[in-house]
């Protein structure tokens, strides 16, 4: 039957017993009807199985039949419900068989001061909420304490919702500065990087260890790996990202890769150097034979003989080949360090044609040398290596062309002055100046460090380090000055030689003969033949051998003295140094002269001749051989005389 709209709806207090039974019987809860004096006047189990008969509760006060915490909670709820006239809720815990159980009571005012208390078991919900709270707390702690940069951005706008301390530490921005703004607003990421991330999100792909570059607040840039997931925050899709700053790791990886590449390059250069040294060794034997044969031919030919010009041409071409071989050995760093008194300007001018080819057509080469440059004591091959290395560096600094000036002049470092590491004294200054890109102070401070290069994969970083070592070994110093965009200038200081004039040529053959006995140990038959003839023509008695064993046999078979042994450093059955020591034991006081196409550790340490060793590099000429033999004999005689005195 329809109710008259003008009639008032009945309240709970006006419901009959049958109506209340129908209402509360359908509720999945225990129901207590509590009067104003806290007496339980009704009890229904509803759809919950009855675990105590009604007479256990009805007619008794709540504090008499319920635990104190339950009674207290119900009283608080009832007072609130009666005062407000609205339903209210209270919660309490009770011990259970499997731990604490959580209950929820809803207090509903029924009128007349009566209150209905609907008690429900909320343990499952309470435990779920507790687990959720714990999980949220763990997530919050992980969010805040993560050393990585963690951020939450709206998917629709890209605006930051929240960031952690790691984000602030890695980027330099505070949370207040970034929330509500995007990474593009702040310039943290490039647009292309942001679009790539959003494309992954839109297409549902996993965003995991995505590489990108980012910019910090101070303008510095770094590398990062980004991983992220789309989560819902209050119904709003957001992108939760974890960004790991891998700048230091990537730099370390790049440095390790660069070092590995430098090691491979150094090993390759070492292999090439050994190959070059071996080739030069054999080639120098051939050149020794050619040069010696040409010189011996010229001795036997009159000045007007038509073959004289041919012999001159052969000798000239062989000397040019010998020069190329010396450059090959300089590249391989296998040459003997044999300091000689030379003039810097003369040695540099010899390289002019080669430098022009190295520099190319777009670099103008200018040479300026003072007319009165002092001589210096330096290994000529190493001096040339310094000039070439500096010129090549200058060329690389002028990729679009420019001007290279090589000059030399005298300079005196006075007492008390500080010029690099130089001691006071006279020096010749070889300067190499280019109009290239120049260098910063940071680069300038490291240019002489081994393996330091600004050329990337094109450079090994040994050129200037080698120059530095050569110049310092010669008693000088190398100084560099540069300005970005204004070129560079390298000044090589070499000490003034004591000799008044440079001695850069082989001694003349006159007055270098003798009648002493020479034991010539040379495995190359062609070189041995011309060397024997050259020495025999000068009056020496020559014993020849091709191996260390033959040398020992010749020495033992010789009844008279053996004054000097000319020993090839590399022999088929051993090295020359060991063979020479064996001969010295057989023939005390014998002079020793080593010859070789290139010097290895059996003769030298770091390129410097071992003390007491005399060395003649190949290719040599009969004049050079004769002069070296004479010098070895005279030195031995002088030493013997000094010992007798």
C-alpha positions as CSV (number, residue, x, y, z in Angstrom):
1,X,0.0,0.0,0.0
2,X,1.4,3.4,-0.9
3,X,2.2,5.8,1.9
4,X,0.6,9.2,1.9
5,X,3.3,11.7,1.1
6,X,2.1,13.9,3.9
7,X,2.6,11.2,6.5
8,X,5.8,11.1,8.6
9,X,8.0,8.0,8.1
10,X,8.3,5.8,11.2
11,X,11.6,5.9,13.1
12,X,13.4,2.8,14.4
13,X,12.1,3.3,17.9
14,X,8.5,3.0,16.5
15,X,9.2,-0.3,14.7
16,X,7.5,-3.4,16.1
17,X,9.3,-6.5,17.3
18,X,8.5,-8.3,14.1
19,X,9.9,-5.5,12.0
20,X,13.1,-5.3,14.1
21,X,13.5,-9.0,13.8
22,X,13.2,-8.9,10.1
23,X,15.6,-6.0,9.8
24,X,18.4,-7.2,12.1
25,X,18.0,-10.8,11.1
26,X,19.3,-10.0,7.6
27,X,22.4,-8.2,8.9
28,X,25.7,-10.2,8.8
29,X,26.6,-9.1,12.3
30,X,26.0,-9.5,16.0
31,X,23.3,-7.0,17.1
32,X,23.0,-5.6,20.6
33,X,20.1,-3.4,21.5
34,X,21.3,-1.2,24.4
35,X,19.1,0.9,26.6
36,X,20.0,4.3,28.1
37,X,21.4,2.8,31.2
38,X,23.8,0.6,29.1
39,X,21.6,-2.5,29.7
40,X,21.4,-4.9,26.9
41,X,17.7,-5.3,26.1
42,X,18.0,-7.2,22.8
43,X,20.5,-9.5,21.2
44,X,20.4,-11.0,17.7
45,X,23.0,-13.1,15.9
46,X,21.7,-12.1,12.5
47,X,23.3,-14.2,9.8
48,X,26.3,-14.9,12.1
49,X,26.3,-18.3,13.8
50,X,25.2,-17.8,17.4
51,X,28.1,-18.5,19.8
52,X,26.3,-17.6,23.0
53,X,22.6,-17.8,24.0
54,X,20.6,-14.5,24.3
55,X,20.1,-15.0,28.1
56,X,23.9,-14.6,28.4
57,X,23.5,-10.9,27.5
58,X,19.9,-9.7,27.7
59,X,19.1,-7.8,30.9
60,X,22.7,-7.2,31.8
61,X,24.9,-4.2,31.5
62,X,27.6,-4.1,28.8
63,X,30.4,-3.8,31.3
64,X,29.2,-6.9,33.1
65,X,29.2,-9.2,30.1
66,X,31.8,-7.7,27.7
67,X,35.6,-7.3,28.1
68,X,36.5,-3.8,29.5
69,X,38.0,-2.5,26.2
70,X,34.9,-3.6,24.3
71,X,32.5,-2.1,26.8
72,X,34.5,1.1,26.9
73,X,34.5,1.4,23.1
74,X,30.7,0.8,22.9
75,X,30.0,3.4,25.6
76,X,32.0,6.0,23.7
77,X,30.2,5.1,20.5
78,X,26.8,5.2,22.1
79,X,27.4,8.6,23.7
80,X,28.5,10.0,20.3
81,X,25.5,8.4,18.5
82,X,22.9,9.7,21.0
83,X,24.5,13.2,21.0
84,X,24.7,13.5,17.2
85,X,21.6,11.5,16.3
86,X,23.7,9.7,13.7
87,X,25.3,6.4,13.4
88,X,28.9,6.2,14.5
89,X,31.7,3.6,14.4
90,X,34.2,2.3,16.9
91,X,36.9,-0.4,16.7
92,X,38.5,-2.7,19.1
93,X,40.8,-5.8,19.3
94,X,40.3,-9.1,21.0
95,X,42.7,-12.0,21.4
96,X,41.9,-15.0,19.2
97,X,43.1,-18.5,18.6
98,X,45.3,-17.3,15.7
99,X,46.3,-14.0,17.1
100,X,44.7,-10.7,17.5
101,X,41.2,-10.3,16.0
102,X,39.8,-6.9,15.0
103,X,36.2,-5.9,15.3
104,X,34.1,-3.0,14.2
105,X,30.9,-1.8,15.9
106,X,28.4,0.5,14.3
107,X,26.3,2.4,16.8
108,X,22.9,3.4,15.4
109,X,20.5,5.6,17.5
110,X,17.0,4.0,17.6
111,X,15.1,6.6,19.6
112,X,14.2,6.7,23.2
113,X,17.8,6.6,24.1
114,X,18.2,3.1,22.8
115,X,21.2,2.3,20.5
116,X,21.7,-0.7,18.2
117,X,25.3,-1.9,18.2
118,X,26.1,-3.9,15.1
119,X,29.4,-5.8,15.7
120,X,31.3,-7.3,12.7
121,X,34.5,-9.2,12.5
122,X,36.9,-6.9,10.5
123,X,40.0,-8.9,11.0
124,X,40.6,-9.7,7.3
125,X,40.0,-6.0,6.3
126,X,42.1,-4.8,9.2
127,X,45.0,-7.1,8.3
128,X,44.7,-6.1,4.6
129,X,44.8,-2.4,5.5
130,X,47.7,-3.0,7.8
131,X,49.6,-4.8,5.1
132,X,48.8,-2.0,2.7
133,X,50.0,0.6,5.2
134,X,53.2,-1.4,5.8
135,X,53.7,-1.7,2.1
136,X,53.1,2.0,1.6
137,X,55.5,2.8,4.3
138,X,58.1,0.5,2.8
139,X,57.6,2.1,-0.6
140,X,57.8,5.5,1.0
141,X,61.1,4.6,2.7
142,X,62.4,3.1,-0.5
143,X,61.3,6.2,-2.4
144,X,63.0,8.5,0.1
145,X,66.1,6.5,0.9
146,X,67.0,5.2,-2.6
147,X,70.4,6.5,-3.7
148,X,69.0,6.7,-7.3
149,X,66.9,9.5,-8.5
150,X,63.2,8.5,-8.1
151,X,60.5,10.6,-9.6
152,X,56.7,10.5,-10.2
153,X,55.4,12.3,-13.3
154,X,51.9,12.6,-14.7
155,X,51.5,10.7,-17.9
156,X,49.3,13.3,-19.5
157,X,51.4,16.4,-18.9
158,X,54.8,15.1,-17.8
159,X,54.7,17.3,-14.7
160,X,56.6,16.1,-11.7
161,X,54.3,15.0,-8.8
162,X,57.0,14.0,-6.4
163,X,60.8,13.4,-6.4
164,X,63.1,11.9,-3.8
165,X,66.3,13.2,-2.1
166,X,68.4,11.2,-4.6
167,X,66.8,13.1,-7.5
168,X,67.7,16.4,-5.8
169,X,71.2,15.2,-5.1
170,X,71.9,14.1,-8.6
171,X,70.3,17.0,-10.5
172,X,70.9,19.9,-8.1
173,X,67.2,21.0,-8.1
174,X,65.0,20.9,-5.0
175,X,61.6,19.2,-4.8
176,X,59.8,22.5,-4.5
177,X,61.5,23.7,-7.7
178,X,60.5,20.7,-9.8
179,X,57.0,19.7,-8.6
180,X,54.4,21.0,-11.1
181,X,57.1,21.5,-13.9
182,X,58.4,19.1,-16.5
183,X,61.9,17.9,-17.4
184,X,61.7,20.0,-20.6
185,X,60.8,23.1,-18.5
186,X,63.9,22.6,-16.4
187,X,66.1,21.5,-19.4
188,X,67.0,18.2,-17.6
189,X,66.4,16.1,-20.7
190,X,66.4,16.8,-24.4
191,X,63.0,16.7,-26.2
192,X,64.0,13.6,-28.2
193,X,64.9,11.7,-25.1
194,X,61.6,12.5,-23.5
195,X,59.7,11.5,-26.6
196,X,61.5,8.2,-26.7
197,X,60.5,7.5,-23.1
198,X,56.8,8.5,-23.7
199,X,56.8,6.3,-26.9
200,X,57.7,3.3,-24.7
201,X,55.0,4.1,-22.2
202,X,52.3,4.7,-24.9
203,X,53.0,1.4,-26.6
204,X,53.0,-0.5,-23.4
205,X,56.7,-1.5,-23.7
206,X,58.9,-2.0,-20.6
207,X,61.0,1.0,-19.8
208,X,64.2,-0.7,-18.5
209,X,67.7,0.7,-18.4
210,X,66.9,3.2,-21.1
211,X,70.1,5.3,-21.8
212,X,69.9,9.0,-21.9
213,X,71.9,12.1,-21.2
214,X,70.7,14.7,-18.6
215,X,71.7,18.2,-17.6
216,X,72.2,19.2,-14.0
217,X,71.2,22.5,-12.5
218,X,74.8,23.8,-12.8
219,X,74.9,23.1,-16.5
220,X,77.1,20.0,-16.3
221,X,75.9,16.9,-18.2
222,X,75.8,13.3,-17.2
223,X,74.8,9.8,-18.4
224,X,71.9,7.8,-16.8
225,X,70.0,4.6,-17.1
226,X,66.2,5.0,-16.6
227,X,63.7,2.3,-15.7
228,X,60.0,3.0,-15.1
229,X,56.4,1.8,-14.8
230,X,53.0,3.4,-15.1
231,X,51.1,3.4,-11.8
232,X,47.8,4.9,-10.8
233,X,47.9,7.6,-8.1
234,X,44.4,8.6,-7.0
235,X,43.1,7.4,-10.3
236,X,45.6,9.5,-12.3
237,X,48.1,7.6,-14.5
238,X,51.6,8.5,-13.4
239,X,55.1,7.3,-14.6
240,X,57.2,6.1,-11.7
241,X,60.9,6.2,-12.9
242,X,64.2,5.2,-11.2
243,X,67.1,7.0,-12.8
244,X,70.7,5.8,-12.1
245,X,73.5,8.2,-12.6
246,X,76.2,6.2,-14.5
247,X,78.4,9.2,-15.5
248,X,81.4,8.0,-13.5
249,X,81.0,4.4,-14.5
250,X,80.6,5.3,-18.2
251,X,83.6,7.6,-18.0
252,X,85.6,4.8,-16.3
253,X,84.5,2.4,-19.0
254,X,85.5,4.8,-21.7
255,X,88.9,5.3,-20.0
256,X,89.4,1.6,-19.7
257,X,88.4,1.2,-23.4
258,X,90.8,4.0,-24.3
259,X,93.6,2.4,-22.3
260,X,92.9,-0.9,-23.9
261,X,93.1,0.7,-27.3
262,X,96.3,2.5,-26.3
263,X,97.7,-0.8,-25.2
264,X,96.7,-2.4,-28.5
265,X,98.2,0.5,-30.4
266,X,101.4,0.4,-28.3
267,X,101.7,-3.4,-28.9
268,X,101.1,-2.8,-32.6
269,X,103.7,-0.1,-32.7
270,X,106.1,-2.4,-30.8
271,X,105.5,-5.2,-33.3
272,X,106.0,-2.7,-36.2
273,X,109.1,-1.5,-34.5
274,X,110.5,-5.0,-34.2
275,X,109.7,-5.7,-37.8
276,X,111.3,-2.4,-38.8
277,X,114.4,-3.1,-36.8
278,X,114.7,-6.5,-38.3
279,X,114.3,-5.1,-41.9
280,X,116.7,-2.3,-41.1
281,X,119.3,-4.8,-39.8
282,X,119.3,-6.8,-43.0
283,X,119.1,-3.7,-45.2
284,X,122.0,-2.1,-43.4
285,X,124.1,-5.2,-44.1
286,X,123.3,-4.7,-47.8
287,X,124.0,-1.0,-47.7
288,X,127.3,-1.6,-45.9
289,X,128.4,-3.9,-48.8
290,X,127.2,-1.4,-51.4
291,X,128.8,1.7,-49.8
292,X,132.0,-0.1,-49.1
293,X,132.2,-1.6,-52.6
294,X,131.6,1.9,-54.1
295,X,134.3,3.5,-52.0
296,X,136.8,0.7,-52.8
297,X,136.0,1.1,-56.5
298,X,136.7,4.9,-56.3
299,X,140.0,4.1,-54.6
300,X,141.1,2.0,-57.5
301,X,139.8,4.3,-60.3
302,X,141.6,7.3,-61.6
303,X,139.8,10.6,-61.3
304,X,139.1,10.7,-65.0
305,X,137.9,7.1,-65.4
306,X,134.4,7.0,-67.0
307,X,133.2,4.5,-64.2
308,X,134.1,7.0,-61.5
309,X,130.8,8.9,-62.0
310,X,128.9,5.6,-61.7
311,X,130.7,4.8,-58.5
312,X,129.8,8.3,-57.2
313,X,126.1,7.7,-58.1
314,X,126.1,4.3,-56.4
315,X,127.6,5.8,-53.3
316,X,125.2,8.8,-53.3
317,X,122.1,6.5,-53.7
318,X,123.3,4.2,-51.0
319,X,123.8,7.1,-48.6
320,X,120.2,8.2,-49.3
321,X,119.0,4.7,-48.6
322,X,121.0,4.7,-45.3
323,X,119.3,8.0,-44.3
324,X,115.9,6.4,-44.9
325,X,117.0,3.4,-42.8
326,X,118.0,5.7,-40.0
327,X,114.6,7.3,-40.1
328,X,113.0,3.9,-40.0
329,X,115.0,3.0,-36.9
330,X,114.1,6.3,-35.3
331,X,110.5,5.5,-35.8
332,X,111.1,2.0,-34.3
333,X,113.1,3.5,-31.5
334,X,115.8,0.9,-32.1
335,X,118.6,3.3,-32.9
336,X,121.7,3.5,-30.8
337,X,122.0,6.8,-28.9
338,X,125.3,8.1,-30.3
339,X,125.7,11.7,-29.4
340,X,127.8,13.8,-31.9
341,X,128.6,17.4,-32.2
342,X,126.2,18.8,-34.8
343,X,124.6,22.0,-35.9
344,X,120.9,22.2,-35.4
345,X,120.2,24.2,-38.5
346,X,122.1,21.9,-40.8
347,X,120.3,18.8,-39.5
348,X,116.9,20.6,-39.8
349,X,117.6,21.7,-43.3
350,X,118.3,18.1,-44.3
351,X,114.7,17.3,-43.4
352,X,113.1,20.2,-45.3
353,X,111.9,18.2,-48.3
354,X,110.6,15.4,-46.2
355,X,108.8,17.9,-43.9
356,X,107.1,19.6,-46.9
357,X,105.7,16.2,-47.9
358,X,104.5,15.4,-44.4
359,X,102.9,18.8,-43.9
360,X,101.0,18.9,-47.1
361,X,100.3,21.7,-49.6
362,X,98.0,23.7,-47.3
363,X,100.7,24.3,-44.7
364,X,103.5,26.8,-45.5
365,X,106.9,25.8,-44.0
366,X,109.2,28.7,-43.1
367,X,112.7,28.2,-41.7
368,X,114.7,30.9,-39.9
369,X,118.1,30.2,-38.5
370,X,120.6,32.6,-36.9
371,X,123.9,32.7,-38.7
372,X,126.0,32.1,-35.6
373,X,124.2,29.1,-33.9
374,X,126.5,27.2,-31.6
375,X,127.0,23.4,-32.1
376,X,125.3,21.0,-29.8
377,X,126.1,17.5,-28.6
378,X,123.1,15.3,-29.5
379,X,122.3,12.1,-31.3
380,X,121.5,13.3,-34.9
381,X,118.8,10.7,-35.5
382,X,117.1,11.6,-32.3
383,X,117.3,15.3,-33.1
384,X,115.6,14.7,-36.4
385,X,112.9,12.6,-34.6
386,X,112.2,15.6,-32.3
387,X,111.8,17.9,-35.3
388,X,109.6,15.5,-37.2
389,X,107.3,14.8,-34.2
390,X,106.9,18.5,-33.5
391,X,106.1,19.2,-37.1
392,X,103.5,16.4,-37.3
393,X,101.8,17.7,-34.1
394,X,101.7,21.1,-35.6
395,X,100.2,19.8,-38.8
396,X,97.4,18.0,-36.9
397,X,96.7,21.3,-35.1
398,X,96.1,23.0,-38.5
399,X,93.5,20.8,-40.3
400,X,92.5,23.7,-42.5
401,X,96.0,24.7,-43.3
402,X,98.3,27.4,-41.8
403,X,101.9,28.3,-41.3
404,X,104.7,26.5,-39.6
405,X,107.9,28.3,-38.6
406,X,111.1,26.4,-37.5
407,X,113.8,28.6,-36.2
408,X,117.0,28.3,-34.2
409,X,119.0,30.9,-32.2
410,X,121.5,31.1,-29.3
411,X,120.3,31.8,-25.8
412,X,122.1,32.1,-22.4
413,X,120.4,31.2,-19.1
414,X,121.9,33.5,-16.5
415,X,122.6,32.4,-13.0
416,X,119.6,32.7,-10.8
417,X,117.1,32.6,-13.7
418,X,114.4,29.9,-13.9
419,X,113.9,28.6,-17.4
420,X,112.2,25.2,-17.1
421,X,114.7,22.8,-15.5
422,X,117.7,24.3,-17.2
423,X,120.9,25.0,-15.4
424,X,122.7,28.3,-16.1
425,X,124.7,28.2,-19.3
426,X,124.6,28.5,-23.1
427,X,121.9,26.8,-25.2
428,X,120.7,26.6,-28.8
429,X,117.0,27.1,-28.9
430,X,115.1,25.2,-31.7
431,X,111.6,26.7,-31.9
432,X,108.6,25.2,-33.7
433,X,105.7,27.6,-34.0
434,X,102.3,26.9,-35.7
435,X,99.2,29.0,-36.4
436,X,96.8,26.2,-35.3
437,X,94.0,25.8,-32.9
438,X,96.1,26.1,-29.8
439,X,95.6,24.4,-26.4
440,X,94.0,25.1,-23.1
441,X,96.0,25.4,-19.9
442,X,94.6,22.0,-18.8
443,X,95.8,20.3,-22.0
444,X,99.1,22.2,-21.9
445,X,99.8,20.9,-18.4
446,X,99.6,17.2,-19.6
447,X,101.0,17.2,-23.2
448,X,104.3,15.5,-22.2
449,X,102.6,12.7,-20.3
450,X,102.9,9.3,-21.9
451,X,99.7,8.1,-23.6
452,X,98.0,11.5,-23.2
453,X,96.5,12.6,-26.5
454,X,93.8,15.0,-27.7
455,X,93.6,13.2,-31.1
456,X,91.2,10.5,-29.9
457,X,91.6,7.2,-31.7
458,X,94.1,8.9,-34.2
459,X,96.7,9.4,-31.5
460,X,98.8,7.2,-29.3
461,X,100.1,9.9,-27.0
462,X,103.8,9.0,-27.3
463,X,105.1,11.6,-29.7
464,X,105.7,14.5,-27.3
465,X,106.6,12.2,-24.5
466,X,109.4,10.8,-26.7
467,X,110.5,14.3,-27.6
468,X,110.7,15.2,-23.9
469,X,112.7,12.1,-23.1
470,X,115.2,12.7,-26.0
471,X,115.7,16.4,-25.1
472,X,116.1,15.7,-21.4
473,X,118.6,12.9,-22.1
474,X,120.6,15.4,-24.1
475,X,120.8,17.7,-21.1
476,X,118.2,20.2,-22.3
477,X,114.5,20.9,-21.8
478,X,111.5,21.4,-24.0
479,X,109.0,24.1,-23.1
480,X,105.5,24.7,-24.6
481,X,103.3,27.8,-24.7
482,X,99.9,28.0,-26.4
483,X,96.7,30.1,-26.5
484,X,93.4,28.6,-27.7
485,X,92.8,29.9,-31.3
486,X,96.2,31.5,-31.5
487,X,98.6,28.6,-32.2
488,X,101.3,26.9,-30.2
489,X,105.1,27.2,-29.8
490,X,107.6,24.6,-28.7
491,X,111.1,25.6,-27.6
492,X,113.7,22.9,-27.5
493,X,116.8,24.0,-25.4
494,X,120.0,22.0,-26.2
495,X,123.3,22.7,-24.3
496,X,126.1,24.3,-26.3
497,X,128.8,21.7,-27.2
498,X,132.3,22.4,-25.9
499,X,133.8,22.0,-29.5
500,X,134.1,25.2,-31.4
501,X,132.9,23.6,-34.6
502,X,130.5,20.9,-35.4
503,X,131.9,17.5,-36.3
504,X,129.1,15.9,-38.2
505,X,131.1,13.9,-40.7
506,X,133.2,10.7,-40.6
507,X,136.9,11.1,-40.0
508,X,139.2,11.0,-43.1
509,X,140.8,7.7,-44.0
510,X,144.3,9.1,-44.0
511,X,146.6,8.0,-41.2
512,X,144.2,5.5,-39.8
513,X,145.9,2.3,-41.1
514,X,148.1,0.0,-39.0
515,X,149.9,-3.3,-38.9
516,X,148.0,-4.8,-35.9
517,X,146.0,-8.1,-36.2
518,X,142.3,-7.7,-36.5
519,X,139.8,-10.5,-35.9
520,X,136.7,-9.7,-38.0
521,X,133.6,-11.6,-36.9
522,X,130.8,-11.0,-39.5
523,X,128.1,-13.5,-40.6
524,X,127.2,-11.7,-43.8
525,X,129.7,-12.9,-46.4
526,X,129.4,-9.8,-48.6
527,X,130.0,-7.4,-45.7
528,X,132.9,-9.6,-44.5
529,X,134.5,-9.6,-47.9
530,X,134.6,-5.8,-48.3
531,X,135.5,-5.2,-44.7
532,X,138.5,-7.6,-44.9
533,X,139.7,-5.9,-48.1
534,X,139.2,-2.4,-46.6
535,X,141.3,-3.2,-43.6
536,X,143.9,-5.3,-45.4
537,X,144.4,-2.4,-47.9
538,X,145.4,-0.2,-44.9
539,X,148.0,-2.6,-43.7
540,X,146.2,-4.6,-41.0
541,X,146.5,-8.4,-40.8
542,X,142.9,-9.7,-40.8
543,X,141.5,-12.9,-39.5
544,X,137.9,-13.6,-40.5
545,X,135.1,-15.6,-39.0
546,X,131.4,-16.0,-39.6
547,X,130.2,-17.3,-36.3
548,X,131.1,-17.1,-32.6
549,X,132.6,-20.6,-32.7
550,X,134.8,-19.8,-35.7
551,X,136.0,-16.7,-33.9
552,X,137.1,-18.7,-30.9
553,X,138.9,-21.2,-33.1
554,X,140.7,-18.4,-35.1
555,X,141.8,-16.8,-31.8
556,X,143.1,-20.1,-30.4
557,X,144.9,-21.0,-33.6
558,X,146.6,-17.6,-33.8
559,X,150.1,-17.9,-32.4
560,X,150.8,-14.2,-32.3
561,X,148.7,-11.4,-30.7
562,X,145.1,-10.5,-31.7
563,X,144.9,-6.8,-31.0
564,X,141.3,-6.0,-31.8
565,X,138.1,-7.9,-32.6
566,X,135.4,-6.3,-34.8
567,X,132.3,-8.2,-33.6
568,X,128.9,-8.3,-35.2
569,X,126.3,-7.9,-32.4
570,X,124.1,-10.6,-33.8
571,X,125.6,-13.9,-34.9
572,X,124.0,-17.2,-36.1
573,X,125.1,-19.1,-33.0
574,X,124.8,-16.4,-30.3
575,X,125.1,-12.8,-29.5
576,X,128.3,-10.8,-30.1
577,X,128.6,-9.6,-26.5
578,X,128.9,-13.1,-25.1
579,X,131.3,-14.0,-27.9
580,X,133.4,-11.0,-27.1
581,X,133.6,-11.9,-23.4
582,X,134.8,-15.4,-24.3
583,X,137.6,-13.8,-26.5
584,X,138.6,-11.5,-23.7
585,X,139.1,-14.5,-21.4
586,X,141.3,-16.1,-24.1
587,X,143.1,-12.9,-25.0
588,X,143.2,-10.5,-22.1
589,X,143.6,-6.9,-23.2
590,X,142.1,-7.4,-26.6
591,X,140.2,-4.3,-27.9
592,X,136.5,-4.9,-28.9
593,X,134.5,-2.9,-31.5
594,X,130.9,-3.9,-32.0
595,X,129.0,-3.4,-35.2
596,X,125.3,-3.9,-35.9
597,X,122.4,-2.8,-38.1
598,X,120.5,-1.7,-34.9
599,X,121.1,-1.8,-31.2
600,X,119.2,-4.1,-28.9
601,X,119.4,-4.8,-25.1
602,X,122.5,-7.0,-25.6
603,X,124.4,-3.9,-26.3
604,X,122.5,-1.0,-24.8
605,X,120.2,-0.1,-21.9
606,X,117.4,2.3,-23.0
607,X,119.4,3.2,-26.1
608,X,122.5,4.3,-24.3
609,X,125.8,2.3,-25.0
610,X,126.9,0.2,-22.1
611,X,130.0,1.7,-20.4
612,X,133.2,0.6,-22.0
613,X,131.7,-0.6,-25.3
614,X,132.7,0.8,-28.6
615,X,130.0,0.6,-31.3
616,X,130.0,1.3,-35.0
617,X,126.5,1.4,-36.6
618,X,125.8,-0.1,-40.0
619,X,125.8,0.9,-42.7
620,X,129.5,2.0,-42.5
621,X,132.1,2.8,-45.1
622,X,135.7,1.6,-45.3
623,X,136.7,5.0,-44.0
624,X,134.4,4.7,-41.0
625,X,135.4,1.2,-40.2
626,X,139.1,2.1,-40.4
627,X,138.7,5.1,-38.2
628,X,136.7,3.1,-35.6
629,X,139.3,0.3,-35.5
630,X,142.1,2.8,-35.1
631,X,140.3,4.5,-32.3
632,X,139.6,1.2,-30.5
633,X,143.3,0.2,-30.8
634,X,144.6,3.6,-29.6
635,X,142.2,3.6,-26.7
636,X,143.3,0.1,-25.6
637,X,146.9,1.1,-26.0
638,X,146.4,4.2,-23.9
639,X,144.6,2.2,-21.2
640,X,147.4,-0.4,-21.1
641,X,150.0,2.4,-20.8
642,X,148.1,4.1,-18.0
643,X,147.9,0.8,-16.2
644,X,151.6,0.2,-16.5
645,X,152.4,3.6,-15.2
